[in-house]
Structure formats: C-alpha cells, structure tokens
C-alpha cells in the first residue's frame, strides 16, 4: 500500500457511520474495505429476507451494497455521482 493509498483510506474512514443517499435510497456507511477500496453501505429501510445455508428463508436483514471507489486503476467509479451525504 502506497502513502497515497494510505491517505485515501484515512479520508474514507471519516465516513464511517455516516448516513448517505445512494441512487435515491437511504444507507449507512458501515465499513471501508481496503480491497479496492470500497465503501460498505447498509440499507436503512426495507430489510431483505436472508436465506440460511440450505437456501430456506431464515430472517430479515438489511441489504448490503459494496460500492467500489475505482472501477479500474486511476478511474473513479461514476456511480459515486449518485452518493450524497446526509450529515
């Protein structure tokens, strides 16, 4: 990891637990993954039905979206244009 990558990760870490709007839906930033890097967004509304290991409906859980910051080295993900911070 280069110094620039480390700096970017520190900046992204500031967004943890921030409420955001992504593609018109409310989410919460629950994690920042160094692989990519990526933001992990948890749906604030409308939990999805999660299956168990056997494929049977098990429980309601928030939906998760992995939002990569780059789509390829040096190219910012254009979907970030639809990400708005509430706070």
PyMOL Python script that loads the backbone (N, CA, C, O; Angstrom):
from pymol import cmd

cmd.read_pdbstr("""\
ATOM      1  N   UNK A   1       0.848  -1.173   0.000  1.00  0.00           N
ATOM      2  CA  UNK A   1       0.000   0.000   0.000  1.00  0.00           C
ATOM      3  C   UNK A   1       0.892   1.234   0.000  1.00  0.00           C
ATOM      4  O   UNK A   1       1.774   1.364   0.849  1.00  0.00           O
ATOM      5  N   UNK A   2       0.668   2.132  -0.940  1.00  0.00           N
ATOM      6  CA  UNK A   2       1.483   3.340  -1.033  1.00  0.00           C
ATOM      7  C   UNK A   2       0.992   4.379  -0.036  1.00  0.00           C
ATOM      8  O   UNK A   2      -0.071   4.226   0.566  1.00  0.00           O
ATOM      9  N   UNK A   3       1.788   5.451   0.134  1.00  0.00           N
ATOM     10  CA  UNK A   3       1.393   6.536   1.032  1.00  0.00           C
ATOM     11  C   UNK A   3       0.100   7.195   0.563  1.00  0.00           C
ATOM     12  O   UNK A   3      -0.733   7.584   1.381  1.00  0.00           O
ATOM     13  N   UNK A   4      -0.070   7.321  -0.766  1.00  0.00           N
ATOM     14  CA  UNK A   4      -1.292   7.923  -1.313  1.00  0.00           C
ATOM     15  C   UNK A   4      -2.498   7.064  -0.981  1.00  0.00           C
ATOM     16  O   UNK A   4      -3.545   7.589  -0.600  1.00  0.00           O
ATOM     17  N   UNK A   5      -2.368   5.738  -1.122  1.00  0.00           N
ATOM     18  CA  UNK A   5      -3.460   4.826  -0.788  1.00  0.00           C
ATOM     19  C   UNK A   5      -3.810   4.926   0.693  1.00  0.00           C
ATOM     20  O   UNK A   5      -4.984   4.932   1.065  1.00  0.00           O
ATOM     21  N   UNK A   6      -2.785   5.003   1.529  1.00  0.00           N
ATOM     22  CA  UNK A   6      -2.999   5.096   2.974  1.00  0.00           C
ATOM     23  C   UNK A   6      -3.742   6.387   3.307  1.00  0.00           C
ATOM     24  O   UNK A   6      -4.636   6.394   4.153  1.00  0.00           O
ATOM     25  N   UNK A   7      -3.370   7.474   2.641  1.00  0.00           N
ATOM     26  CA  UNK A   7      -4.042   8.764   2.846  1.00  0.00           C
ATOM     27  C   UNK A   7      -5.505   8.657   2.437  1.00  0.00           C
ATOM     28  O   UNK A   7      -6.382   9.132   3.158  1.00  0.00           O
ATOM     29  N   UNK A   8      -5.780   8.039   1.290  1.00  0.00           N
ATOM     30  CA  UNK A   8      -7.152   7.889   0.826  1.00  0.00           C
ATOM     31  C   UNK A   8      -7.971   7.052   1.796  1.00  0.00           C
ATOM     32  O   UNK A   8      -9.136   7.363   2.045  1.00  0.00           O
ATOM     33  N   UNK A   9      -7.386   5.999   2.347  1.00  0.00           N
ATOM     34  CA  UNK A   9      -8.106   5.155   3.299  1.00  0.00           C
ATOM     35  C   UNK A   9      -8.438   5.933   4.560  1.00  0.00           C
ATOM     36  O   UNK A   9      -9.517   5.764   5.128  1.00  0.00           O
ATOM     37  N   UNK A  10      -7.517   6.789   5.006  1.00  0.00           N
ATOM     38  CA  UNK A  10      -7.793   7.616   6.181  1.00  0.00           C
ATOM     39  C   UNK A  10      -8.944   8.565   5.901  1.00  0.00           C
ATOM     40  O   UNK A  10      -9.803   8.769   6.759  1.00  0.00           O
ATOM     41  N   UNK A  11      -8.970   9.148   4.708  1.00  0.00           N
ATOM     42  CA  UNK A  11     -10.055  10.050   4.325  1.00  0.00           C
ATOM     43  C   UNK A  11     -11.379   9.298   4.257  1.00  0.00           C
ATOM     44  O   UNK A  11     -12.399   9.790   4.740  1.00  0.00           O
ATOM     45  N   UNK A  12     -11.367   8.107   3.658  1.00  0.00           N
ATOM     46  CA  UNK A  12     -12.598   7.316   3.549  1.00  0.00           C
ATOM     47  C   UNK A  12     -13.087   6.869   4.921  1.00  0.00           C
ATOM     48  O   UNK A  12     -14.294   6.766   5.141  1.00  0.00           O
ATOM     49  N   UNK A  13     -12.171   6.603   5.842  1.00  0.00           N
ATOM     50  CA  UNK A  13     -12.541   6.184   7.182  1.00  0.00           C
ATOM     51  C   UNK A  13     -13.358   7.219   7.932  1.00  0.00           C
ATOM     52  O   UNK A  13     -14.080   6.881   8.870  1.00  0.00           O
ATOM     53  N   UNK A  14     -13.252   8.478   7.527  1.00  0.00           N
ATOM     54  CA  UNK A  14     -14.033   9.540   8.166  1.00  0.00           C
ATOM     55  C   UNK A  14     -15.529   9.391   7.896  1.00  0.00           C
ATOM     56  O   UNK A  14     -16.349   9.971   8.608  1.00  0.00           O
ATOM     57  N   UNK A  15     -15.886   8.621   6.875  1.00  0.00           N
ATOM     58  CA  UNK A  15     -17.288   8.475   6.501  1.00  0.00           C
ATOM     59  C   UNK A  15     -18.000   7.343   7.230  1.00  0.00           C
ATOM     60  O   UNK A  15     -19.197   7.141   7.028  1.00  0.00           O
ATOM     61  N   UNK A  16     -17.283   6.598   8.078  1.00  0.00           N
ATOM     62  CA  UNK A  16     -17.913   5.507   8.831  1.00  0.00           C
ATOM     63  C   UNK A  16     -19.080   6.041   9.654  1.00  0.00           C
ATOM     64  O   UNK A  16     -18.979   7.099  10.275  1.00  0.00           O
ATOM     65  N   UNK A  17     -20.173   5.313   9.654  1.00  0.00           N
ATOM     66  CA  UNK A  17     -21.400   5.645  10.389  1.00  0.00           C
ATOM     67  C   UNK A  17     -22.104   6.897   9.883  1.00  0.00           C
ATOM     68  O   UNK A  17     -22.948   7.456  10.584  1.00  0.00           O
ATOM     69  N   UNK A  18     -21.772   7.344   8.680  1.00  0.00           N
ATOM     70  CA  UNK A  18     -22.467   8.472   8.069  1.00  0.00           C
ATOM     71  C   UNK A  18     -23.703   7.973   7.334  1.00  0.00           C
ATOM     72  O   UNK A  18     -23.685   6.919   6.698  1.00  0.00           O
ATOM     73  N   UNK A  19     -24.772   8.748   7.434  1.00  0.00           N
ATOM     74  CA  UNK A  19     -25.971   8.448   6.655  1.00  0.00           C
ATOM     75  C   UNK A  19     -25.793   9.037   5.277  1.00  0.00           C
ATOM     76  O   UNK A  19     -25.373  10.185   5.133  1.00  0.00           O
ATOM     77  N   UNK A  20     -26.116   8.242   4.248  1.00  0.00           N
ATOM     78  CA  UNK A  20     -25.947   8.686   2.868  1.00  0.00           C
ATOM     79  C   UNK A  20     -27.186   8.330   2.050  1.00  0.00           C
ATOM     80  O   UNK A  20     -27.988   7.485   2.448  1.00  0.00           O
ATOM     81  N   UNK A  21     -27.321   8.976   0.925  1.00  0.00           N
ATOM     82  CA  UNK A  21     -28.300   8.628  -0.094  1.00  0.00           C
ATOM     83  C   UNK A  21     -27.507   8.106  -1.281  1.00  0.00           C
ATOM     84  O   UNK A  21     -26.615   8.792  -1.781  1.00  0.00           O
ATOM     85  N   UNK A  22     -27.823   6.903  -1.736  1.00  0.00           N
ATOM     86  CA  UNK A  22     -27.154   6.332  -2.894  1.00  0.00           C
ATOM     87  C   UNK A  22     -28.216   5.853  -3.866  1.00  0.00           C
ATOM     88  O   UNK A  22     -29.033   4.993  -3.539  1.00  0.00           O
ATOM     89  N   UNK A  23     -28.196   6.414  -5.053  1.00  0.00           N
ATOM     90  CA  UNK A  23     -29.190   6.114  -6.079  1.00  0.00           C
ATOM     91  C   UNK A  23     -30.608   6.312  -5.543  1.00  0.00           C
ATOM     92  O   UNK A  23     -31.520   5.545  -5.850  1.00  0.00           O
ATOM     93  N   UNK A  24     -30.767   7.365  -4.731  1.00  0.00           N
ATOM     94  CA  UNK A  24     -32.084   7.743  -4.230  1.00  0.00           C
ATOM     95  C   UNK A  24     -32.583   6.951  -3.037  1.00  0.00           C
ATOM     96  O   UNK A  24     -33.735   7.124  -2.639  1.00  0.00           O
ATOM     97  N   UNK A  25     -31.759   6.086  -2.447  1.00  0.00           N
ATOM     98  CA  UNK A  25     -32.174   5.274  -1.306  1.00  0.00           C
ATOM     99  C   UNK A  25     -31.271   5.555  -0.112  1.00  0.00           C
ATOM    100  O   UNK A  25     -30.081   5.821  -0.283  1.00  0.00           O
ATOM    101  N   UNK A  26     -31.838   5.499   1.117  1.00  0.00           N
ATOM    102  CA  UNK A  26     -31.024   5.781   2.310  1.00  0.00           C
ATOM    103  C   UNK A  26     -30.164   4.585   2.718  1.00  0.00           C
ATOM    104  O   UNK A  26     -30.616   3.440   2.712  1.00  0.00           O
ATOM    105  N   UNK A  27     -28.923   4.878   3.071  1.00  0.00           N
ATOM    106  CA  UNK A  27     -27.964   3.870   3.512  1.00  0.00           C
ATOM    107  C   UNK A  27     -27.152   4.421   4.674  1.00  0.00           C
ATOM    108  O   UNK A  27     -27.188   5.615   4.972  1.00  0.00           O
ATOM    109  N   UNK A  28     -26.414   3.519   5.324  1.00  0.00           N
ATOM    110  CA  UNK A  28     -25.456   3.872   6.356  1.00  0.00           C
ATOM    111  C   UNK A  28     -24.111   3.279   5.949  1.00  0.00           C
ATOM    112  O   UNK A  28     -24.042   2.109   5.572  1.00  0.00           O
ATOM    113  N   UNK A  29     -23.045   4.067   6.019  1.00  0.00           N
ATOM    114  CA  UNK A  29     -21.702   3.550   5.715  1.00  0.00           C
ATOM    115  C   UNK A  29     -21.245   2.761   6.936  1.00  0.00           C
ATOM    116  O   UNK A  29     -21.011   3.338   7.999  1.00  0.00           O
ATOM    117  N   UNK A  30     -21.116   1.441   6.787  1.00  0.00           N
ATOM    118  CA  UNK A  30     -20.774   0.589   7.933  1.00  0.00           C
ATOM    119  C   UNK A  30     -19.327   0.121   7.928  1.00  0.00           C
ATOM    120  O   UNK A  30     -18.825  -0.335   8.955  1.00  0.00           O
ATOM    121  N   UNK A  31     -18.643   0.227   6.785  1.00  0.00           N
ATOM    122  CA  UNK A  31     -17.246  -0.215   6.737  1.00  0.00           C
ATOM    123  C   UNK A  31     -16.578   0.367   5.504  1.00  0.00           C
ATOM    124  O   UNK A  31     -17.236   0.761   4.542  1.00  0.00           O
ATOM    125  N   UNK A  32     -15.264   0.410   5.558  1.00  0.00           N
ATOM    126  CA  UNK A  32     -14.444   0.783   4.402  1.00  0.00           C
ATOM    127  C   UNK A  32     -13.460  -0.355   4.191  1.00  0.00           C
ATOM    128  O   UNK A  32     -12.643  -0.642   5.066  1.00  0.00           O
ATOM    129  N   UNK A  33     -13.535  -1.001   3.036  1.00  0.00           N
ATOM    130  CA  UNK A  33     -12.648  -2.115   2.732  1.00  0.00           C
ATOM    131  C   UNK A  33     -11.422  -1.613   1.980  1.00  0.00           C
ATOM    132  O   UNK A  33     -11.541  -0.810   1.055  1.00  0.00           O
ATOM    133  N   UNK A  34     -10.250  -2.084   2.376  1.00  0.00           N
ATOM    134  CA  UNK A  34      -9.024  -1.667   1.699  1.00  0.00           C
ATOM    135  C   UNK A  34      -8.914  -2.291   0.319  1.00  0.00           C
ATOM    136  O   UNK A  34      -8.217  -1.764  -0.548  1.00  0.00           O
ATOM    137  N   UNK A  35      -9.599  -3.411   0.108  1.00  0.00           N
ATOM    138  CA  UNK A  35      -9.574  -4.079  -1.194  1.00  0.00           C
ATOM    139  C   UNK A  35     -10.406  -3.270  -2.173  1.00  0.00           C
ATOM    140  O   UNK A  35     -11.635  -3.340  -2.160  1.00  0.00           O
ATOM    141  N   UNK A  36      -9.757  -2.529  -2.993  1.00  0.00           N
ATOM    142  CA  UNK A  36     -10.494  -1.732  -3.987  1.00  0.00           C
ATOM    143  C   UNK A  36     -10.060  -0.287  -4.040  1.00  0.00           C
ATOM    144  O   UNK A  36      -9.515   0.097  -5.075  1.00  0.00           O
ATOM    145  N   UNK A  37     -10.234   0.534  -3.069  1.00  0.00           N
ATOM    146  CA  UNK A  37     -11.033   0.430  -1.853  1.00  0.00           C
ATOM    147  C   UNK A  37     -12.537   0.464  -2.162  1.00  0.00           C
ATOM    148  O   UNK A  37     -12.955   0.850  -3.253  1.00  0.00           O
ATOM    149  N   UNK A  38     -13.329   0.053  -1.179  1.00  0.00           N
ATOM    150  CA  UNK A  38     -14.776   0.009  -1.340  1.00  0.00           C
ATOM    151  C   UNK A  38     -15.462   0.514  -0.077  1.00  0.00           C
ATOM    152  O   UNK A  38     -14.969   0.322   1.035  1.00  0.00           O
ATOM    153  N   UNK A  39     -16.603   1.161  -0.266  1.00  0.00           N
ATOM    154  CA  UNK A  39     -17.472   1.510   0.847  1.00  0.00           C
ATOM    155  C   UNK A  39     -18.505   0.399   0.999  1.00  0.00           C
ATOM    156  O   UNK A  39     -19.032  -0.104   0.007  1.00  0.00           O
ATOM    157  N   UNK A  40     -18.792   0.018   2.240  1.00  0.00           N
ATOM    158  CA  UNK A  40     -19.841  -0.959   2.513  1.00  0.00           C
ATOM    159  C   UNK A  40     -21.040  -0.172   3.028  1.00  0.00           C
ATOM    160  O   UNK A  40     -20.983   0.460   4.083  1.00  0.00           O
ATOM    161  N   UNK A  41     -22.131  -0.223   2.259  1.00  0.00           N
ATOM    162  CA  UNK A  41     -23.341   0.506   2.604  1.00  0.00           C
ATOM    163  C   UNK A  41     -24.408  -0.468   3.064  1.00  0.00           C
ATOM    164  O   UNK A  41     -24.629  -1.503   2.435  1.00  0.00           O
ATOM    165  N   UNK A  42     -25.074  -0.132   4.172  1.00  0.00           N
ATOM    166  CA  UNK A  42     -26.164  -0.956   4.705  1.00  0.00           C
ATOM    167  C   UNK A  42     -27.469  -0.207   4.494  1.00  0.00           C
ATOM    168  O   UNK A  42     -27.582   0.969   4.838  1.00  0.00           O
ATOM    169  N   UNK A  43     -28.456  -0.896   3.925  1.00  0.00           N
ATOM    170  CA  UNK A  43     -29.751  -0.269   3.671  1.00  0.00           C
ATOM    171  C   UNK A  43     -30.391   0.163   4.976  1.00  0.00           C
ATOM    172  O   UNK A  43     -30.416  -0.591   5.949  1.00  0.00           O
ATOM    173  N   UNK A  44     -30.907   1.381   4.988  1.00  0.00           N
ATOM    174  CA  UNK A  44     -31.552   1.906   6.185  1.00  0.00           C
ATOM    175  C   UNK A  44     -33.014   1.481   6.269  1.00  0.00           C
ATOM    176  O   UNK A  44     -33.604   1.514   7.349  1.00  0.00           O
ATOM    177  N   UNK A  45     -33.593   1.090   5.167  1.00  0.00           N
ATOM    178  CA  UNK A  45     -35.003   0.708   5.123  1.00  0.00           C
ATOM    179  C   UNK A  45     -35.160  -0.607   4.372  1.00  0.00           C
ATOM    180  O   UNK A  45     -34.227  -1.080   3.723  1.00  0.00           O
ATOM    181  N   UNK A  46     -36.343  -1.189   4.465  1.00  0.00           N
ATOM    182  CA  UNK A  46     -36.725  -2.370   3.693  1.00  0.00           C
ATOM    183  C   UNK A  46     -35.730  -3.517   3.809  1.00  0.00           C
ATOM    184  O   UNK A  46     -35.012  -3.810   2.853  1.00  0.00           O
ATOM    185  N   UNK A  47     -35.678  -4.170   4.969  1.00  0.00           N
ATOM    186  CA  UNK A  47     -34.773  -5.323   5.079  1.00  0.00           C
ATOM    187  C   UNK A  47     -35.166  -6.425   4.096  1.00  0.00           C
ATOM    188  O   UNK A  47     -36.337  -6.578   3.749  1.00  0.00           O
ATOM    189  N   UNK A  48     -34.187  -7.170   3.665  1.00  0.00           N
ATOM    190  CA  UNK A  48     -34.416  -8.271   2.726  1.00  0.00           C
ATOM    191  C   UNK A  48     -34.494  -9.574   3.523  1.00  0.00           C
ATOM    192  O   UNK A  48     -33.995  -9.657   4.646  1.00  0.00           O
ATOM    193  N   UNK A  49     -35.116 -10.576   2.936  1.00  0.00           N
ATOM    194  CA  UNK A  49     -35.178 -11.886   3.585  1.00  0.00           C
ATOM    195  C   UNK A  49     -33.903 -12.635   3.244  1.00  0.00           C
ATOM    196  O   UNK A  49     -33.588 -12.856   2.074  1.00  0.00           O
ATOM    197  N   UNK A  50     -33.176 -13.022   4.279  1.00  0.00           N
ATOM    198  CA  UNK A  50     -31.895 -13.695   4.108  1.00  0.00           C
ATOM    199  C   UNK A  50     -32.108 -15.211   4.220  1.00  0.00           C
ATOM    200  O   UNK A  50     -32.802 -15.688   5.118  1.00  0.00           O
ATOM    201  N   UNK A  51     -31.508 -15.940   3.309  1.00  0.00           N
ATOM    202  CA  UNK A  51     -31.607 -17.402   3.326  1.00  0.00           C
ATOM    203  C   UNK A  51     -30.577 -17.993   4.281  1.00  0.00           C
ATOM    204  O   UNK A  51     -29.542 -17.387   4.557  1.00  0.00           O
ATOM    205  N   UNK A  52     -30.886 -19.199   4.782  1.00  0.00           N
ATOM    206  CA  UNK A  52     -29.909 -19.918   5.588  1.00  0.00           C
ATOM    207  C   UNK A  52     -28.996 -20.723   4.653  1.00  0.00           C
ATOM    208  O   UNK A  52     -29.078 -20.580   3.433  1.00  0.00           O
ATOM    209  N   UNK A  53     -28.144 -21.552   5.214  1.00  0.00           N
ATOM    210  CA  UNK A  53     -27.178 -22.315   4.418  1.00  0.00           C
ATOM    211  C   UNK A  53     -27.851 -23.307   3.471  1.00  0.00           C
ATOM    212  O   UNK A  53     -27.231 -23.773   2.515  1.00  0.00           O
ATOM    213  N   UNK A  54     -29.112 -23.627   3.734  1.00  0.00           N
ATOM    214  CA  UNK A  54     -29.838 -24.591   2.901  1.00  0.00           C
ATOM    215  C   UNK A  54     -30.739 -23.917   1.869  1.00  0.00           C
ATOM    216  O   UNK A  54     -31.486 -24.588   1.157  1.00  0.00           O
ATOM    217  N   UNK A  55     -30.665 -22.581   1.792  1.00  0.00           N
ATOM    218  CA  UNK A  55     -31.453 -21.851   0.809  1.00  0.00           C
ATOM    219  C   UNK A  55     -32.877 -21.558   1.243  1.00  0.00           C
ATOM    220  O   UNK A  55     -33.689 -21.104   0.437  1.00  0.00           O
ATOM    221  N   UNK A  56     -33.188 -21.809   2.497  1.00  0.00           N
ATOM    222  CA  UNK A  56     -34.531 -21.541   3.015  1.00  0.00           C
ATOM    223  C   UNK A  56     -34.563 -20.160   3.661  1.00  0.00           C
ATOM    224  O   UNK A  56     -33.577 -19.731   4.260  1.00  0.00           O
ATOM    225  N   UNK A  57     -35.697 -19.462   3.542  1.00  0.00           N
ATOM    226  CA  UNK A  57     -35.803 -18.145   4.196  1.00  0.00           C
ATOM    227  C   UNK A  57     -35.541 -18.272   5.686  1.00  0.00           C
ATOM    228  O   UNK A  57     -36.067 -19.167   6.347  1.00  0.00           O
ATOM    229  N   UNK A  58     -34.721 -17.368   6.209  1.00  0.00           N
ATOM    230  CA  UNK A  58     -34.285 -17.505   7.593  1.00  0.00           C
ATOM    231  C   UNK A  58     -34.654 -16.296   8.456  1.00  0.00           C
ATOM    232  O   UNK A  58     -35.250 -16.444   9.523  1.00  0.00           O
ATOM    233  N   UNK A  59     -34.293 -15.090   7.980  1.00  0.00           N
ATOM    234  CA  UNK A  59     -34.532 -13.888   8.785  1.00  0.00           C
ATOM    235  C   UNK A  59     -34.522 -12.662   7.893  1.00  0.00           C
ATOM    236  O   UNK A  59     -34.107 -12.710   6.735  1.00  0.00           O
ATOM    237  N   UNK A  60     -34.988 -11.567   8.463  1.00  0.00           N
ATOM    238  CA  UNK A  60     -34.902 -10.277   7.771  1.00  0.00           C
ATOM    239  C   UNK A  60     -33.584  -9.617   8.178  1.00  0.00           C
ATOM    240  O   UNK A  60     -33.228  -9.570   9.356  1.00  0.00           O
ATOM    241  N   UNK A  61     -32.884  -9.118   7.189  1.00  0.00           N
ATOM    242  CA  UNK A  61     -31.591  -8.480   7.441  1.00  0.00           C
ATOM    243  C   UNK A  61     -31.451  -7.292   6.490  1.00  0.00           C
ATOM    244  O   UNK A  61     -32.020  -7.302   5.398  1.00  0.00           O
ATOM    245  N   UNK A  62     -30.711  -6.288   6.892  1.00  0.00           N
ATOM    246  CA  UNK A  62     -30.524  -5.143   5.988  1.00  0.00           C
ATOM    247  C   UNK A  62     -29.739  -5.563   4.747  1.00  0.00           C
ATOM    248  O   UNK A  62     -28.826  -6.385   4.820  1.00  0.00           O
ATOM    249  N   UNK A  63     -30.111  -4.989   3.622  1.00  0.00           N
ATOM    250  CA  UNK A  63     -29.364  -5.231   2.395  1.00  0.00           C
ATOM    251  C   UNK A  63     -28.011  -4.548   2.453  1.00  0.00           C
ATOM    252  O   UNK A  63     -27.865  -3.500   3.082  1.00  0.00           O
ATOM    253  N   UNK A  64     -27.036  -5.132   1.805  1.00  0.00           N
ATOM    254  CA  UNK A  64     -25.675  -4.593   1.795  1.00  0.00           C
ATOM    255  C   UNK A  64     -25.275  -4.300   0.357  1.00  0.00           C
ATOM    256  O   UNK A  64     -25.541  -5.090  -0.548  1.00  0.00           O
ATOM    257  N   UNK A  65     -24.633  -3.156   0.159  1.00  0.00           N
ATOM    258  CA  UNK A  65     -24.110  -2.776  -1.153  1.00  0.00           C
ATOM    259  C   UNK A  65     -22.620  -2.495  -0.999  1.00  0.00           C
ATOM    260  O   UNK A  65     -22.220  -1.728  -0.123  1.00  0.00           O
ATOM    261  N   UNK A  66     -21.804  -3.107  -1.839  1.00  0.00           N
ATOM    262  CA  UNK A  66     -20.376  -2.785  -1.901  1.00  0.00           C
ATOM    263  C   UNK A  66     -20.183  -1.779  -3.017  1.00  0.00           C
ATOM    264  O   UNK A  66     -20.489  -2.064  -4.175  1.00  0.00           O
ATOM    265  N   UNK A  67     -19.682  -0.616  -2.681  1.00  0.00           N
ATOM    266  CA  UNK A  67     -19.501   0.456  -3.649  1.00  0.00           C
ATOM    267  C   UNK A  67     -18.012   0.699  -3.868  1.00  0.00           C
ATOM    268  O   UNK A  67     -17.362   1.340  -3.042  1.00  0.00           O
ATOM    269  N   UNK A  68     -17.461   0.188  -4.984  1.00  0.00           N
ATOM    270  CA  UNK A  68     -16.035   0.417  -5.237  1.00  0.00           C
ATOM    271  C   UNK A  68     -15.766   1.894  -5.558  1.00  0.00           C
ATOM    272  O   UNK A  68     -16.566   2.553  -6.223  1.00  0.00           O
ATOM    273  N   UNK A  69     -14.647   2.389  -5.082  1.00  0.00           N
ATOM    274  CA  UNK A  69     -14.264   3.777  -5.349  1.00  0.00           C
ATOM    275  C   UNK A  69     -13.705   3.898  -6.763  1.00  0.00           C
ATOM    276  O   UNK A  69     -13.960   4.887  -7.451  1.00  0.00           O
ATOM    277  N   UNK A  70     -12.951   2.905  -7.194  1.00  0.00           N
ATOM    278  CA  UNK A  70     -12.372   2.896  -8.546  1.00  0.00           C
ATOM    279  C   UNK A  70     -12.940   1.723  -9.337  1.00  0.00           C
ATOM    280  O   UNK A  70     -13.128   0.638  -8.787  1.00  0.00           O
ATOM    281  N   UNK A  71     -13.215   1.935 -10.631  1.00  0.00           N
ATOM    282  CA  UNK A  71     -13.657   0.815 -11.465  1.00  0.00           C
ATOM    283  C   UNK A  71     -12.473   0.138 -12.147  1.00  0.00           C
ATOM    284  O   UNK A  71     -12.558  -1.023 -12.547  1.00  0.00           O
ATOM    285  N   UNK A  72     -11.389   0.859 -12.275  1.00  0.00           N
ATOM    286  CA  UNK A  72     -10.097   0.310 -12.678  1.00  0.00           C
ATOM    287  C   UNK A  72      -9.050   1.296 -12.185  1.00  0.00           C
ATOM    288  O   UNK A  72      -9.392   2.436 -11.873  1.00  0.00           O
ATOM    289  N   UNK A  73      -7.790   0.898 -12.105  1.00  0.00           N
ATOM    290  CA  UNK A  73      -6.778   1.782 -11.513  1.00  0.00           C
ATOM    291  C   UNK A  73      -6.804   3.193 -12.110  1.00  0.00           C
ATOM    292  O   UNK A  73      -6.669   3.385 -13.318  1.00  0.00           O
ATOM    293  N   UNK A  74      -6.982   4.166 -11.223  1.00  0.00           N
ATOM    294  CA  UNK A  74      -6.974   5.562 -11.631  1.00  0.00           C
ATOM    295  C   UNK A  74      -8.285   6.081 -12.182  1.00  0.00           C
ATOM    296  O   UNK A  74      -8.384   7.274 -12.469  1.00  0.00           O
ATOM    297  N   UNK A  75      -9.307   5.235 -12.345  1.00  0.00           N
ATOM    298  CA  UNK A  75     -10.596   5.670 -12.890  1.00  0.00           C
ATOM    299  C   UNK A  75     -11.670   5.590 -11.805  1.00  0.00           C
ATOM    300  O   UNK A  75     -12.056   4.506 -11.368  1.00  0.00           O
ATOM    301  N   UNK A  76     -12.146   6.769 -11.382  1.00  0.00           N
ATOM    302  CA  UNK A  76     -13.163   6.861 -10.332  1.00  0.00           C
ATOM    303  C   UNK A  76     -14.476   6.255 -10.819  1.00  0.00           C
ATOM    304  O   UNK A  76     -14.853   6.420 -11.980  1.00  0.00           O
ATOM    305  N   UNK A  77     -15.164   5.559  -9.929  1.00  0.00           N
ATOM    306  CA  UNK A  77     -16.462   4.959 -10.232  1.00  0.00           C
ATOM    307  C   UNK A  77     -17.495   6.061 -10.504  1.00  0.00           C
ATOM    308  O   UNK A  77     -17.715   6.909  -9.639  1.00  0.00           O
ATOM    309  N   UNK A  78     -18.131   6.070 -11.676  1.00  0.00           N
ATOM    310  CA  UNK A  78     -19.114   7.119 -11.978  1.00  0.00           C
ATOM    311  C   UNK A  78     -20.366   7.032 -11.102  1.00  0.00           C
ATOM    312  O   UNK A  78     -21.102   8.013 -10.997  1.00  0.00           O
ATOM    313  N   UNK A  79     -20.625   5.893 -10.477  1.00  0.00           N
ATOM    314  CA  UNK A  79     -21.775   5.763  -9.576  1.00  0.00           C
ATOM    315  C   UNK A  79     -21.634   6.640  -8.339  1.00  0.00           C
ATOM    316  O   UNK A  79     -22.623   6.918  -7.660  1.00  0.00           O
ATOM    317  N   UNK A  80     -20.410   7.080  -8.040  1.00  0.00           N
ATOM    318  CA  UNK A  80     -20.209   7.957  -6.884  1.00  0.00           C
ATOM    319  C   UNK A  80     -20.915   9.293  -7.060  1.00  0.00           C
ATOM    320  O   UNK A  80     -21.148  10.004  -6.083  1.00  0.00           O
ATOM    321  N   UNK A  81     -21.258   9.641  -8.300  1.00  0.00           N
ATOM    322  CA  UNK A  81     -22.014  10.878  -8.551  1.00  0.00           C
ATOM    323  C   UNK A  81     -23.401  10.829  -7.927  1.00  0.00           C
ATOM    324  O   UNK A  81     -24.018  11.874  -7.721  1.00  0.00           O
ATOM    325  N   UNK A  82     -23.907   9.626  -7.620  1.00  0.00           N
ATOM    326  CA  UNK A  82     -25.246   9.489  -7.037  1.00  0.00           C
ATOM    327  C   UNK A  82     -25.182   9.304  -5.521  1.00  0.00           C
ATOM    328  O   UNK A  82     -26.199   8.987  -4.903  1.00  0.00           O
ATOM    329  N   UNK A  83     -24.015   9.494  -4.910  1.00  0.00           N
ATOM    330  CA  UNK A  83     -23.817   9.345  -3.473  1.00  0.00           C
ATOM    331  C   UNK A  83     -23.845  10.717  -2.821  1.00  0.00           C
ATOM    332  O   UNK A  83     -23.028  11.582  -3.137  1.00  0.00           O
ATOM    333  N   UNK A  84     -24.802  10.911  -1.898  1.00  0.00           N
ATOM    334  CA  UNK A  84     -24.943  12.186  -1.198  1.00  0.00           C
ATOM    335  C   UNK A  84     -24.940  11.926   0.298  1.00  0.00           C
ATOM    336  O   UNK A  84     -25.595  10.999   0.773  1.00  0.00           O
ATOM    337  N   UNK A  85     -24.202  12.743   1.042  1.00  0.00           N
ATOM    338  CA  UNK A  85     -24.110  12.590   2.482  1.00  0.00           C
ATOM    339  C   UNK A  85     -25.189  13.426   3.159  1.00  0.00           C
ATOM    340  O   UNK A  85     -25.389  14.595   2.830  1.00  0.00           O
ATOM    341  N   UNK A  86     -25.883  12.797   4.118  1.00  0.00           N
ATOM    342  CA  UNK A  86     -26.970  13.474   4.828  1.00  0.00           C
ATOM    343  C   UNK A  86     -26.463  14.356   5.966  1.00  0.00           C
ATOM    344  O   UNK A  86     -27.098  15.354   6.304  1.00  0.00           O
ATOM    345  N   UNK A  87     -25.327  13.998   6.559  1.00  0.00           N
ATOM    346  CA  UNK A  87     -24.847  14.779   7.703  1.00  0.00           C
ATOM    347  C   UNK A  87     -23.497  15.351   7.445  1.00  0.00           C
ATOM    348  O   UNK A  87     -22.942  16.036   8.304  1.00  0.00           O
TER     349      UNK A  87
END
""", "prot")
cmd.dss("prot")
cmd.show_as("cartoon", "prot")
cmd.util.cbc("prot")
cmd.orient("prot")
